Amino acid sequence: MNNLCVRCFGMTLCLLITCANNAPLFAEGLPIVSPDAVGLSGERLATIDDVVTEGLNAGEMPGCVVCIGRHGKIAYLKAYGHRQIEPEKIDMTIDTVFDMASITKPVATATSVMLLVERGDLKLSDRVAEHIPEFAQNGKDTITIEDLLLHQSGLTPDNALADYLEGPAKAIENVNALSLREPPKTKFMYSDVGFIVLAELIRKKTGQDVHQFSQENLFRPLGMTETGYLPAQKLRERSAPTEQRDGHWMVGEVHDPRAYHLGGIAGHAGLFSTAQDLAVFAQMLLNRGEYGGKRIVAAETLDEMTAGYEVSSGIRGLGWDKQTGYSSNKGEGFSDRAFGHGGFTGTTFWVDPELDLFVIFLSNRLHPDGQGTVNKLAGRIGTIVVDAIER
């Protein structure tokens, strides 16, 4: 066997190992290549196996999918462990559908809001009450759209679950009637309520809920057919379960209780997706708003959205995390331009334009008993990925 054949065999073997569970050589969206084709060390990336195995053995999650991309290609896509362990074991696969939890905030809600800003329908400096007059109650009249996106509105992180039990319309009434926890613009306080308000703002301005608007303007144009709220039956069949609710497993059903009582469509949670679909979204972001020859978001809009905004305890983007106490799932070595987000269900999504890199970690760490924890594990993977960059 000559040297060229040996090298080709080695690259093929690397692809077969990396793209586990019979992944096609080309995904629906991004092509899949060997790590060295995009300047990553396959040997260093192989240590991800050890980190994930530790997490599996410690019971931090039943399984996960890791997806790493650079220079417009997926260089690592692998499923580990089990999608489900109760009531019976089912292997994890790379096409497993996950509850994104709070990754909903930047991917669906904030990006939709920024599209409306781009179109001139909203301004970041607009007071929310200009568009939702009922929101002005109890001192909330000065809160701006930017305040909500930066989590510095002064709104409580979560209001009582009882406020959501009478249906979506009454739930929004209850949100509008809330009082402030802090004066606006004074303190970063991560708030699901703020993003529930942003989804209501989208509905008021467009006549569409955040599900309809994001499908029409983001996911469908990107060809992200496995991303959205309220997944169809064919997607539910390969969804990762979380915990039990009312005696049944939540499979393709949003875990967040407030989003559930809002009908599964909310600004803070409710989105479902797969690793390869999220890779397309990540690449659109790295392409500064363009993908597959289509302009989805203006480059200037994304620049504004992912810039660093100083808040009381770190740096945020508009809807995105950058460097705060919530960033442990990022890892070390990323540039200051990096942005991303995590989700309560065990999901993380980080993009670094300077390194032309994205790292996606998806797990259902809550299955079966709600006891898993994966932020540090995901952060270790992020650090390995950055350390694997050779050129």
Rosetta blueprint (number, residue, H / E / L):
1 M L
2 N L
3 N H
4 L H
5 C H
6 V H
7 R H
8 C H
9 F H
10 G H
11 M H
12 T H
13 L H
14 C H
15 L H
16 L H
17 I H
18 T H
19 C L
20 A L
21 N L
22 N L
23 A L
24 P L
25 L L
26 F E
27 A L
28 E L
29 G L
30 L L
31 P E
32 I E
33 V L
34 S L
35 P H
36 D H
37 A H
38 V H
39 G L
40 L E
41 S L
42 G H
43 E H
44 R H
45 L H
46 A L
47 T L
48 I H
49 D H
50 D H
51 V H
52 V H
53 T H
54 E H
55 G H
56 L H
57 N H
58 A L
59 G L
60 E L
61 M L
62 P L
63 G E
64 C E
65 V E
66 V E
67 C E
68 I E
69 G E
70 R E
71 H L
72 G L
73 K E
74 I E
75 A E
76 Y E
77 L E
78 K E
79 A E
80 Y E
81 G E
82 H E
83 R E
84 Q E
85 I L
86 E L
87 P L
88 E L
89 K L
90 I E
91 D E
92 M L
93 T L
94 I L
95 D L
96 T L
97 V E
98 F E
99 D E
100 M L
101 A H
102 S H
103 I H
104 T H
105 K H
106 P H
107 V H
108 A H
109 T H
110 A H
111 T H
112 S H
113 V H
114 M H
115 L H
116 L H
117 V H
118 E H
119 R L
120 G L
121 D L
122 L L
123 K L
124 L L
125 S L
126 D L
127 R E
128 V H
129 A H
130 E H
131 H H
132 I L
133 P H
134 E H
135 F H
136 A H
137 Q H
138 N H
139 G H
140 K L
141 D L
142 T L
143 I L
144 T E
145 I H
146 E H
147 D H
148 L H
149 L H
150 L L
151 H L
152 Q L
153 S L
154 G L
155 L L
156 T L
157 P L
158 D L
159 N L
160 A L
161 L H
162 A H
163 D H
164 Y H
165 L L
166 E L
167 G L
168 P H
169 A H
170 K H
171 A H
172 I H
173 E H
174 N H
175 V H
176 N H
177 A L
178 L L
179 S L
180 L L
181 R L
182 E L
183 P L
184 P L
185 K L
186 T L
187 K L
188 F L
189 M L
190 Y L
191 S L
192 D H
193 V H
194 G H
195 F H
196 I H
197 V H
198 L H
199 A H
200 E H
201 L H
202 I H
203 R H
204 K H
205 K H
206 T H
207 G L
208 Q L
209 D L
210 V H
211 H H
212 Q H
213 F H
214 S H
215 Q H
216 E H
217 N H
218 L H
219 F H
220 R L
221 P L
222 L L
223 G L
224 M L
225 T L
226 E L
227 T L
228 G E
229 Y L
230 L L
231 P L
232 A L
233 Q H
234 K H
235 L H
236 R H
237 E L
238 R L
239 S E
240 A L
241 P L
242 T L
243 E L
244 Q E
245 R E
246 D L
247 G L
248 H E
249 W E
250 M L
251 V L
252 G L
253 E L
254 V L
255 H L
256 D L
257 P H
258 R H
259 A H
260 Y H
261 H H
262 L L
263 G L
264 G L
265 I L
266 A L
267 G L
268 H L
269 A L
270 G L
271 L L
272 F E
273 S E
274 T L
275 A H
276 Q H
277 D H
278 L H
279 A H
280 V H
281 F H
282 A H
283 Q H
284 M H
285 L H
286 L H
287 N L
288 R L
289 G L
290 E E
291 Y E
292 G L
293 G L
294 K E
295 R E
296 I L
297 V L
298 A L
299 A H
300 E H
301 T H
302 L H
303 D H
304 E H
305 M H
306 T H
307 A L
308 G L
309 Y E
310 E E
311 V E
312 S L
313 S L
314 G E
315 I E
316 R E
317 G L
318 L L
319 G L
320 W L
321 D E
322 K E
323 Q E
324 T L
325 G L
326 Y L
327 S H
328 S H
329 N H
330 K L
331 G L
332 E L
333 G L
334 F L
335 S L
336 D L
337 R L
338 A L
339 F E
340 G E
341 H E
342 G E
343 G E
344 F L
345 T L
346 G L
347 T E
348 T E
349 F E
350 W E
351 V E
352 D E
353 P L
354 E L
355 L L
356 D L
357 L E
358 F E
359 V E
360 I E
361 F E
362 L E
363 S E
364 N L
365 R L
366 L L
367 H L
368 P L
369 D L
370 G L
371 Q L
372 G L
373 T L
374 V L
375 N H
376 K H
377 L H
378 A H
379 G H
380 R H
381 I H
382 G H
383 T H
384 I H
385 V H
386 V H
387 D H
388 A L
389 I E
390 E L
391 R L
